[in-house]
């Protein structure tokens, strides 16, 4: 079986749905042994089989595959950005420590009063979430300006040109989340309607 996929996630989803192995087998139209071998990664299920399991669990097949191709728990050490990741024209990168998770990124910024942070070249097509832990920061997104203080959060389209300016010393986190995560799409839609 391809080690890039871990269908043990099926067990987690099944239990969360309050289903037994027998319940899932019945709901998906599969046999008990088939479902058990999927959950224990003893077989490489076909797309048709995965579609049946996903349908029984009430999720899209693509979401099931996406969950299976990533480990449920990943741990990374945040570090300074260096080497081939550093591009010219970035401001404030020396204030950042970054953890990379596939196309998602988490930045910890130790803000120094008066220092800008502008790292657009590190962005992919993503949403950006910012949480100010301490101090105050001014965020300019396109033609809008937001003053964010401790415990303020903001979510926006990370492809819009934006710069953080430290109004006072402090610390904040930013997270770049790929746009293909449907939950955040719905959050942005709700935010636009408010």
C-alpha positions in Angstrom: 0.0 0.0 0.0 1.1 3.6 -0.7 2.6 4.9 2.5 1.5 8.4 1.6 -2.1 7.4 2.5 -3.3 6.5 6.0 -6.9 5.3 5.9 -6.8 4.9 9.6 -8.6 8.2 9.5 -11.7 6.1 8.5 -11.8 4.7 12.1 -11.6 8.2 13.5 -14.5 9.4 11.3 -16.5 6.3 11.9 -16.2 6.7 15.7 -17.0 10.4 15.5 -20.2 9.5 13.6 -21.1 7.0 16.4 -20.9 4.0 14.0 -19.5 0.5 14.6 -17.5 -1.3 11.9 -20.7 -3.3 11.2 -22.7 0.0 10.8 -20.2 1.4 8.4 -20.1 -1.8 6.4 -23.9 -1.9 6.1 -24.2 1.8 5.3 -21.5 1.6 2.6 -22.7 -1.7 1.1 -19.3 -3.2 1.8 -18.4 -6.3 3.9 -17.1 -6.0 7.4 -13.7 -7.4 6.5 -13.3 -4.9 3.7 -14.0 -2.0 6.0 -11.7 -3.4 8.7 -8.8 -3.8 6.2 -9.3 -0.2 5.0 -9.1 1.1 8.6 -6.0 -0.9 9.4 -4.3 0.0 6.1 -4.0 -3.6 5.0 -5.4 -2.9 1.5 -5.3 -0.1 -1.0 -9.0 0.6 -1.6 -10.3 1.5 -5.0 -11.9 4.8 -5.8 -15.3 3.1 -5.9 -14.7 1.6 -2.4 -13.6 5.0 -1.1 -16.7 6.6 -2.6 -18.9 4.1 -0.8 -17.1 4.7 2.6 -17.2 8.5 2.2 -20.9 8.4 1.3 -21.7 6.3 4.4 -19.7 8.8 6.5 -21.5 11.8 4.9 -18.4 13.4 3.5 -17.0 14.0 0.0 -14.7 11.4 -1.4 -12.1 14.0 -2.1 -12.2 15.1 1.5 -11.7 11.5 2.7 -8.7 11.1 0.4 -7.3 14.5 1.5 -7.5 13.5 5.1 -5.9 10.1 4.4 -2.9 11.7 2.5 -2.0 13.8 5.5 -1.2 12.5 9.0 -3.7 13.7 11.5 -0.9 15.1 13.7 2.1 16.8 12.2 4.8 18.6 14.2 7.2 21.1 12.8 9.9 23.4 14.3 9.5 27.0 13.4 12.7 28.5 12.0 14.0 31.6 10.3 13.4 31.7 6.6 16.7 31.3 4.7 18.3 30.0 1.6 16.3 29.5 -1.6 13.1 30.6 0.2 14.4 34.2 0.7 13.6 36.5 -2.2 14.6 40.1 -2.7 12.1 42.8 -1.7 10.9 41.2 1.5 10.7 43.4 4.5 10.9 42.3 8.1 11.7 38.6 7.3 14.3 38.7 10.1 11.5 39.2 12.6 9.8 36.0 11.5 10.0 32.4 12.4 8.1 30.1 10.0 6.8 26.5 10.1 5.9 25.0 6.7 3.1 22.4 6.3 2.8 21.6 2.7 1.2 24.7 1.2 0.2 26.1 4.6 2.6 28.3 6.6 2.6 29.6 10.2 4.6 32.7 11.0 5.5 34.0 14.5 6.5 37.6 14.3 8.4 39.4 17.1 7.2 42.9 16.2 9.5 45.8 16.7 7.9 49.3 16.9 8.2 51.0 13.5 9.2 47.9 11.6 7.2 46.8 8.6 6.7 43.1 7.6 5.9 42.6 3.9 6.5 39.0 2.7 4.2 38.7 -0.3 6.7 36.6 -2.2 6.2 33.8 0.3 2.5 33.7 -0.4 0.7 31.2 -2.5 -3.1 31.4 -3.2 -4.2 31.4 0.4 -6.3 32.9 3.1 -4.3 34.7 5.8 -5.3 34.6 9.5 -3.6 37.0 12.0 -3.8 36.8 15.8 -2.1 39.6 17.7 -0.7 38.1 21.0 0.7 41.4 22.4 1.4 44.9 21.4 -0.4 46.6 18.5 0.0 46.3 14.7 -1.4 48.3 11.8 -2.4 46.1 8.9 -2.8 47.6 5.4 -4.7 45.3 3.1 -5.1 46.8 -0.4 -6.7 50.2 0.3 -7.9 49.4 3.8 -6.1 49.9 7.2 -6.9 48.0 10.4 -5.4 48.6 13.9 -5.1 45.3 15.6 -4.3 45.1 19.4 -3.8 42.1 21.7 -6.3 39.4 21.2 -7.6 40.9 17.9 -7.8 38.6 15.0 -8.5 39.1 11.3 -9.0 36.8 8.3 -8.5 38.0 4.7 -7.5 36.9 1.2 -3.8 36.6 1.5 -3.2 37.3 -2.2 -4.2 41.0 -1.6 -1.1 43.1 -1.2 -0.7 43.7 2.5 1.9 45.0 5.0 2.0 44.8 8.8 3.5 47.8 10.7 4.3 47.5 14.4 2.7 50.4 16.3 4.4 49.1 19.4 6.6 46.2 20.3 4.7 42.9 20.5 4.1 39.5 19.0 1.6 38.1 16.5 1.0 35.0 14.5 -0.1 34.8 10.9 -1.2 31.6 9.2 -1.4 31.0 5.5 -4.1 28.5 4.7 -4.6 27.1 1.2 -7.9 28.2 -0.3 -9.1 24.7 -1.1 -10.1 24.3 2.6 -13.9 24.7 2.3 -14.5 25.7 5.9 -12.5 28.9 5.5 -14.3 29.7 2.3 -17.5 29.7 4.2 -16.1 31.9 7.0 -15.0 34.5 4.4 -18.5 34.4 2.9 -20.1 35.0 6.3 -17.6 37.8 7.0 -18.6 39.6 3.7 -22.3 39.4 4.5 -21.9 41.0 7.9 
